[in-house]
Amino acid sequence: MCYSCNNKIETSKIENLVDKIPEDIPMEFTLASIPENKIVHKGTFSPDLKAYYYTISDQNFENFDVYVIKYSKNTWSQPEKAFFNSQFNDHGMSFSSDGKTVYFSSTRPVNRNDVSKTWHIWKADKIDNKWSVPVFVDIPNLRDKLVSHPTITNSGTLYFHSSNLDYSEMEIYRSKKVNDEFQNAEKLSFPALSKLSKCTPIIAPSGDYLVFATVGSQLDLMISYKDENDLWKQPQKLSSQVNTFGQGNPYITPDEKYLFFTTAENNNWKVNWVNITSELKILSDTKN
């Protein structure tokens, strides 16, 4: 209860730093400046909303870096590279709900013969208010696959997308943690979407619903709710107000009030945000 109340208060940090707050019509989120000739990708806040992390890349999608701006005394700092950013590619970051672990995807070398050289999941822990050196997160049955965009539930189940090294057969997976180790991942089954690739998931901290992108003629954001048997129900497409120009990299604020996502209208990449409180309620009430 206290955590929920604190998040409602903390969200005002975002609301007090913008000229206008979105309702059910998405608008651009412009706290972070993007260098010329660069593309913005995923944006996500730390759970206390005191830091905003975002990814930028070159226009050829060859070099990815994560930047951060920090909130202090009603002011956001100038952008700087995130502590876990490396000389390799880094992207797809998200936090545990307590803010003590950050998960991200990276192409930095794992230095293991049984692990392919591609994107894999890494994590860093905050200990005594200091971030540890990032370590490789081993998903045993996906060591030879591309693994990216991790997101974790309160209970410690990790969701992400994985594919072949050429990005084919990209699907959403989950891996449960047992004795502090992640187990073999299982692919989520969405029969109605079997012909579409799926990517960039974000899981609600409770684990009750999942938002992800499907890859068709454009990227569309979908939502699926979990049933009483721990199975995922038929996904529903988010509203036409959200799905307009090709959407990916969703992020939901801790109070589940705002959805952030990336669009690419006319190759103009930007992060949008929208109030989805009413939409989540409608979709939840009408779920199968």
C-alpha positions in Angstrom: 0.0 0.0 0.0 2.7 2.4 0.9 4.7 1.6 -2.2 1.6 2.3 -4.4 1.0 5.6 -2.6 4.6 6.6 -3.0 4.5 5.9 -6.7 1.4 8.1 -7.1 3.4 10.9 -5.5 6.6 10.2 -7.4 4.7 10.3 -10.8 4.1 14.0 -10.1 7.8 14.5 -10.9 7.1 13.7 -14.5 3.8 15.7 -14.6 5.5 18.8 -13.1 8.3 18.8 -15.7 6.2 19.0 -18.8 4.0 21.7 -20.2 1.1 19.4 -20.9 0.0 16.0 -19.6 -1.4 13.5 -22.1 -4.8 12.0 -21.7 -5.9 9.4 -24.3 -4.1 11.1 -27.2 -0.4 10.3 -27.2 2.1 13.1 -27.3 5.9 13.4 -27.6 7.9 13.0 -24.4 10.7 15.5 -24.8 12.8 15.6 -21.6 15.8 14.2 -23.3 17.6 15.9 -26.2 18.7 13.6 -29.1 21.9 14.4 -31.0 21.6 15.2 -34.7 21.6 12.2 -37.0 20.7 9.9 -34.1 17.6 7.8 -33.4 15.9 7.5 -30.1 14.7 4.1 -28.9 13.5 2.8 -25.6 13.0 5.1 -22.6 12.4 4.0 -19.1 12.4 5.5 -15.6 14.0 4.0 -12.5 11.1 3.0 -10.1 11.6 6.1 -8.0 11.4 8.2 -11.1 14.6 10.0 -10.2 16.4 8.9 -13.4 15.3 8.5 -17.0 17.3 6.1 -19.2 17.0 6.0 -23.0 18.8 4.4 -25.9 20.0 6.2 -29.0 21.6 4.7 -32.1 23.0 5.7 -35.4 20.5 5.6 -38.4 22.0 2.3 -39.6 21.2 0.6 -36.2 24.8 -0.4 -35.8 25.8 1.5 -32.6 23.6 1.7 -29.5 24.3 3.7 -26.4 22.3 4.2 -23.2 22.1 7.7 -21.7 20.5 8.9 -18.5 19.2 12.2 -17.1 18.7 12.5 -13.3 16.2 14.4 -11.3 17.3 16.6 -8.3 15.8 19.7 -6.7 13.1 20.0 -9.3 15.6 19.9 -12.2 16.7 17.3 -14.7 20.4 17.0 -15.4 22.2 17.1 -18.7 22.4 13.7 -20.4 25.3 11.4 -19.7 26.1 7.9 -20.6 24.6 5.3 -18.2 26.9 3.6 -15.8 26.4 0.2 -17.6 27.0 1.6 -21.1 30.0 0.0 -22.7 32.1 0.2 -25.8 29.8 -2.5 -27.2 26.0 -2.1 -27.9 23.6 -1.7 -25.0 19.8 -1.4 -25.1 16.5 -2.7 -23.8 16.9 -1.8 -20.1 14.4 -2.3 -17.3 14.4 -2.3 -13.5 13.1 -4.6 -10.8 10.2 -3.0 -9.0 12.4 -2.2 -5.9 15.0 -0.5 -8.1 17.8 -2.6 -6.8 18.5 -4.5 -10.1 18.7 -3.2 -13.6 18.5 -5.7 -16.5 19.5 -4.8 -20.0 20.6 -6.4 -23.3 24.2 -6.0 -24.6 26.5 -7.4 -27.3 29.5 -7.2 -24.9 31.5 -10.5 -24.9 30.4 -13.3 -22.6 33.7 -15.1 -23.2 32.2 -18.6 -23.2 32.5 -21.0 -26.0 28.9 -22.2 -25.6 27.5 -18.7 -25.8 27.0 -17.1 -29.2 28.4 -13.6 -30.0 25.2 -11.6 -30.2 22.7 -9.8 -27.9 22.3 -11.3 -24.4 20.9 -10.2 -21.1 23.0 -8.7 -18.4 22.2 -7.2 -15.0 23.7 -5.0 -12.3 22.7 -4.8 -8.6 22.6 -1.8 -6.3 24.5 -2.7 -3.1 25.0 0.0 -0.4 23.7 2.5 -2.9 26.4 1.7 -5.4 25.9 -0.2 -8.7 27.9 -3.5 -9.1 29.8 -4.4 -12.3 27.3 -5.9 -14.7 27.2 -9.7 -15.1 25.9 -12.1 -17.7 22.4 -13.5 -17.1 22.5 -17.1 -18.3 19.4 -18.6 -19.9 20.6 -22.2 -20.4 18.6 -23.2 -23.5 19.1 -19.9 -25.3 22.9 -19.6 -25.2 23.1 -20.0 -29.0 20.2 -17.5 -29.6 19.8 -13.7 -29.6 18.2 -12.7 -26.3 17.1 -9.1 -25.6 14.8 -6.6 -23.9 14.4 -8.2 -20.4 11.6 -7.2 -18.0 10.9 -8.9 -14.7 8.0 -9.5 -12.3 7.9 -9.0 -8.6 8.1 -12.8 -8.2 11.3 -13.0 -10.2 10.1 -14.3 -13.6 12.1 -12.8 -16.5 10.3 -12.0 -19.8 12.2 -11.1 -23.0 12.3 -11.7 -26.7 14.6 -14.2 -28.4 15.4 -15.1 -32.0 17.9 -16.8 -34.3 21.1 -14.9 -34.9 19.6 -13.4 -38.1 16.6 -12.1 -36.1 14.2 -14.7 -37.6 11.6 -16.5 -35.5 11.6 -13.7 -32.9 9.2 -14.6 -30.0 8.5 -13.7 -26.4 9.9 -16.1 -23.7 9.9 -16.3 -20.0 12.3 -17.8 -17.5 11.6 -18.4 -13.8 14.3 -17.9 -11.2 15.0 -20.9 -8.9 17.7 -20.6 -6.2 18.9 -17.3 -7.7 19.4 -18.9 -11.2 17.2 -18.5 -14.2 15.9 -21.7 -15.7 15.4 -22.9 -19.3 13.1 -20.4 -21.0 9.6 -21.3 -22.3 8.1 -19.7 -25.4 4.8 -17.9 -24.9 2.0 -19.3 -27.1 -0.2 -16.9 -28.9 -1.9 -19.0 -31.7 -3.7 -16.1 -33.3 -0.3 -14.3 -33.8 1.6 -17.4 -34.9 2.6 -15.9 -38.3 4.0 -12.7 -36.7 7.2 -12.1 -34.9 6.9 -10.6 -31.4 9.4 -8.4 -29.5 10.1 -5.7 -26.9 7.9 -7.0 -24.0 7.1 -5.1 -20.8 5.5 -7.0 -17.9 3.4 -5.5 -15.2 5.2 -5.9 -11.9 2.3 -8.1 -10.6 2.8 -10.2 -13.7 -0.9 -9.9 -14.5 -0.5 -8.5 -18.0 2.1 -8.2 -20.7 2.5 -5.5 -23.4 4.6 -6.3 -26.5 5.0 -5.4 -30.2 4.1 -7.6 -33.2 6.1 -7.3 -36.4 3.9 -7.1 -39.5 3.6 -4.3 -42.1 4.4 -2.1 -39.1 4.9 -2.6 -35.3 1.7 -2.8 -33.3 1.4 -2.9 -29.6 -0.6 -5.7 -28.1 -1.7 -6.6 -24.5 -2.3 -10.0 -23.0 -3.7 -10.9 -19.6 -2.9 -14.0 -17.6 -5.6 -16.5 -16.6 -6.0 -18.4 -13.4 -3.8 -21.3 -14.8 -0.8 -19.0 -15.4 -1.5 -19.1 -19.1 -1.6 -16.0 -21.4 -4.9 -15.2 -23.0 -5.6 -14.1 -26.6 -3.8 -10.7 -27.0 -5.8 -7.6 -27.8 -4.5 -4.7 -29.8 -4.1 -1.4 -28.1 -6.3 1.4 -29.3 -5.9 3.2 -32.7 -4.8 6.3 -30.8 -1.7 4.3 -29.8 -1.2 2.1 -32.9 -0.7 4.6 -35.6 2.8 4.7 -37.1 4.7 1.6 -36.0 5.2 1.2 -32.2 7.7 -0.6 -30.1 9.7 -0.5 -26.9 6.8 -0.1 -24.5 7.3 1.0 -20.9 4.6 1.5 -18.2 5.1 3.7 -15.2 5.0 2.1 -11.7 1.5 3.4 -11.0 0.4 1.9 -14.3 -0.9 5.3 -15.4 1.3 6.1 -18.4 2.5 4.1 -21.3 5.7 5.2 -23.1 6.6 3.8 -26.5 8.7 4.6 -29.6 7.2 5.5 -33.0 8.8 6.1 -36.4 6.4 8.3 -38.4 8.0 9.2 -41.7 11.3 7.8 -40.2 11.0 10.5 -37.5 11.8 8.5 -34.4 10.5 9.8 -31.1 9.2 8.6 -27.7 5.5 9.2 -27.0 3.5 8.8 -23.8 -0.2 8.5 -23.1 -2.5 8.0 -20.2 -3.7 4.4 -20.4 -5.6 4.1 -17.1 -9.1 3.9 -18.8 -7.8 1.8 -21.7 -6.4 -0.8 -19.4 -9.7 -1.0 -17.5 -11.7 -1.4 -20.7 -9.4 -4.1 -22.0 -9.3 -5.9 -18.6 -13.1 -5.8 -18.4 -13.5 -7.3 -21.9 -10.7 -9.8 -21.8 -11.5 -13.3 -22.9 
